[in-house]
């Protein structure tokens, strides 16, 4: 079974929300395997038009999964496609 493809859409330099969400995403990697692509919104006109006011954004298998903020547990649920995963 192929790994989920996660796309993290961020911007160049100085984005506190982006930094916070990336930390949670990296923490999720300790519990679930996925392929990660980091995309800079300024480098893709289509992404810019679609998500410029929503970053940071996470797509899972090309579907919008998260915008702005999420915890590690929320990310794991989104990546696995399950609603019941909990660390504790």
Contact map, one row per residue, 1 for C-alpha under 8 A:
1110000000000000000000000000000000000000000000000000000000000000000000000000000000000000
1111000000000000000000000000000000000000000000000000000000000000000000000000000000000000
1111100000000000000000000000000011100000000000000000000000000000000000000000000000000000
0111110000000000000000000000000011100000000000000000000000011000000000000000001100000000
0011111000000000000000000000000001111000000000000000000000011100000000000000000000000000
0001111100000000000000000000000001111000000000000000000001111100000000000000001000000000
0000111110000000000000000000000000011110000000000000000001111100000000000000000000000000
0000011111000000000001000000000000011110000000000000000111100000000000000000000000000000
0000001111100000000000000000000000000111100000000000001111100000000000000000000000000000
0000000111110000010000000000000000000111100000000000001110000000000000000000000000000000
0000000011111010010000000000000000000011110000000000001100000000000000000000000000000000
0000000001111110000000000000000000000001110000000000000000000000000000000000000000000000
0000000000111110000000000000000000000000000000000000000000000000000000000000000000000000
0000000000011111000000000000000000000000000000000000000000000000000000000000000000000000
0000000000111111111000000000000000000000000000000000000000000000000000000000000000000000
0000000000000111111100000000000000000000000000000000000000000000000000000000000000000000
0000000000000011111110000000000000000000000000000000000100000000000110000000000000000000
0000000001100011111111000000000000000000000000000000001100000000000100000000000000000000
0000000000000011111111100000000000000000000000000000000000000000000000000000000000000000
0000000000000001111111110000000000000000000000000000000000000000000010000000000000000000
0000000000000000111111111000000000000000000000000000000100000000000111100000000000000000
0000000100000000011111111100000000000000000000000000000000000000000000000000000000000000
0000000000000000001111111110000000000000000000000000000000000000000000000000000000000000
0000000000000000000111111111000000000000000000000000000000000000000001110010000000000000
0000000000000000000011111111100000000000000000000000000000000000000000010010000000000000
0000000000000000000001111111110000000000000000000000000000000000000000000000000000000000
0000000000000000000000111111111000000000000000000000000000000000000000010000000000000000
0000000000000000000000011111111100000000000000000000000000000000000000011011000000000000
0000000000000000000000001111111111000000000000000000000000000000000000000000000000000000
0000000000000000000000000111111110000000000000000000000000000000000000000000000000000000
0000000000000000000000000011111110000000000000000000000000000000000000000001000000000000
0000000000000000000000000001111111000000000000000000000000000000000000000001001100000000
0011000000000000000000000000111111100000000000000000000000000000000000000000000000000000
0011110000000000000000000000100111110000000000000000000000000000000000000000001000000000
0011110000000000000000000000000011111000000000000000000000000000000000000000000000000000
0000111100000000000000000000000001111100000000000000000000000000000000000000000000000000
0000111100000000000000000000000000111110000000000000000000000000000000000000000000000000
0000001111000000000000000000000000011111000000000000000000000000000000000000000000000000
0000001111100000000000000000000000001111101000000000000000000000000000000000000000000000
0000000011110000000000000000000000000111111100000000000000000000000000000000000000000000
0000000011110000000000000000000000000011111110110011000000000000000000000000000000000000
0000000000110000000000000000000000000001111110010000000000000000000000000000000000000000
0000000000000000000000000000000000000011111110000000000000000000000000000000000000000000
0000000000000000000000000000000000000001111111110000000000000000000000000000000000000000
0000000000000000000000000000000000000000111111111000000000000000000000000000000000000000
0000000000000000000000000000000000000000000111111100000000000000000000000000000000000000
0000000000000000000000000000000000000000100111111111000000000000000000000000000000000000
0000000000000000000000000000000000000000110111111111000000000000000000000000000000000000
0000000000000000000000000000000000000000000011111111000000000000000000000000000000000000
0000000000000000000000000000000000000000000001111111000000000000000000000000000000000000
0000000000000000000000000000000000000000100000111111111010000000000000000000000000000000
0000000000000000000000000000000000000000100000111111111000000000000000000000000000000000
0000000000000000000000000000000000000000000000000011111000000000000000000000000000000000
0000000000000000000000000000000000000000000000000011111110000000001100000000000000000000
0000000011100000010000000000000000000000000000000011111110000000001100000000000000000000
0000000111100000110010000000000000000000000000000000011111000000001110000000000000000000
0000000111000000000000000000000000000000000000000010011111100001111100000000000000000000
0000011110000000000000000000000000000000000000000000000111110001111000000000000000000000
0000011110000000000000000000000000000000000000000000000011111111110000000000000000000000
0001111000000000000000000000000000000000000000000000000001111111100000000000011000000000
0001111000000000000000000000000000000000000000000000000000111110000000000000000000000000
0000111000000000000000000000000000000000000000000000000000111111000000000000000000000000
0000000000000000000000000000000000000000000000000000000000111111100000000000000000000000
0000000000000000000000000000000000000000000000000000000011110111111000000000000000000000
0000000000000000000000000000000000000000000000000000000011110011111000000000010000000000
0000000000000000000000000000000000000000000000000000000011100001111111000010000000000000
0000000000000000000000000000000000000000000000000000011111000001111111000000000000000000
0000000000000000110010000000000000000000000000000000011110000000011111000000000000000000
0000000000000000100110000000000000000000000000000000000100000000011111100000000000000000
0000000000000000000010010000000000000000000000000000000000000000011111110110000000000000
0000000000000000000010010000000000000000000000000000000000000000000011111110000000000000
0000000000000000000000011011000000000000000000000000000000000000000001111111000000000000
0000000000000000000000000001000000000000000000000000000000000000000000111111100000001110
0000000000000000000000000000000000000000000000000000000000000000000001111111110000000000
0000000000000000000000011001000000000000000000000000000000000000010001111111111000000000
0000000000000000000000000001001100000000000000000000000000000000000000011111111100001000
0000000000000000000000000000000000000000000000000000000000000000000000001111111111111000
0000000000000000000000000000000000000000000000000000000000010000100000000111111111100000
0001010000000000000000000000000101000000000000000000000000010000000000000011111111000000
0001000000000000000000000000000100000000000000000000000000000000000000000001111111000000
0000000000000000000000000000000000000000000000000000000000000000000000000000111111100000
0000000000000000000000000000000000000000000000000000000000000000000000000000111111111000
0000000000000000000000000000000000000000000000000000000000000000000000000000110011111000
0000000000000000000000000000000000000000000000000000000000000000000000000000100001111100
0000000000000000000000000000000000000000000000000000000000000000000000001001100001111110
0000000000000000000000000000000000000000000000000000000000000000000000001000000000011111
0000000000000000000000000000000000000000000000000000000000000000000000001000000000001111
0000000000000000000000000000000000000000000000000000000000000000000000000000000000000111
